[in-house]
């Protein structure tokens, strides 16, 4: 029986792939499962010969180039959404994808906030304007301003009421943290107008969002990265959860800057809230994830995986923060949840093999 051929679409610059370790692990797992898996970028199509310039890692992890068979199915893990990629992705005549296109985060949040299935978990969210920010500052002690098409925690500002005014914490596009004290709401509105102009990512809108008290350790925000994926039978399953601990005085918990850390979900939650409450929180996170997938697929079509950022506030309430269709799995490695990481690289390949078999009538 011919091996299913699975292409992983990713961003490549020269011989270097973005998110290279994850891609290498996917390809190696695919080989173990009996599939022919390779990575490629939008410039690697050899359409006349129906071949792909594919890349696979050698024993040392170095990328090697080869002429590969046209894929039976493609998993889109490309995060650099530049025009040539977008043009290729729009075409219907190339190959079937395991995952449909998603949307900007601000549009997704508005969809979720209107859904009866999930809106109870959604913090109040709107498109940024000075008037909307002013309304939110009146209602909530913490407010976030974040890019509606951002990733990695870039360009996010956190505004917190304090004695004598407000404290602004931010993370610039460069990754640099800022912390400022502002004495009045008017000064906050002026500062955020400058922030939005300077920190805009491409041409996207900014969101203004109800802030959550996620300071489960003194001076540090903690959130939960939950990975939910399709399995080899096409069903959604929660693969695992890990806690991301932000750096001191950081407005975000993202691990890409190297100043945060990851912890095991179950042990921390039991210590913080007790065994019974921790189990309830875990079940509610799973329920949120599976309901959210129903909403997403009902609107955008079939998907393969999502990384959900979930906030557990200091009272143990569960909140949805955002959904990423091409998430980092790094929190599993950094928290020592290696079994969950292995599952997280196996399941996308198993699902792609399932789809390839179905397309071929096997």
Secondary structure, 3 states (H helix, E strand, C coil): CCCCEEEEECCEECCEECCHHHHHHHHHHHHHHCCEEEEECCCCEEHHHCEEEEEEECCCCCEEEEEEECCCEEEECCCCCCHHHHHHHHCCCCCCECCCCCCCHHHHHHHHHCCCCCHHHECCEEECCHHHHHHHHHHCCEEEEEECCCCCCCCEEEEEEECCEEEEEEECCCCCEEEEEECCHHHHHHHHHHHHHHHCCCCCCEEEEECCCCCCECCECEEEEEEEEECCCCCEEEEEEEEEECCCCCCCCCCCCCCCEEEEHHHHHHHHHCHHHHHHHHHHHHHHHHHHHHHHHHHHCCCCEEEEEEEECCCCCEEEEEEECCCCCHHHHHCCCHHHHHHHHHHHHHHHHHHHHHHCCC
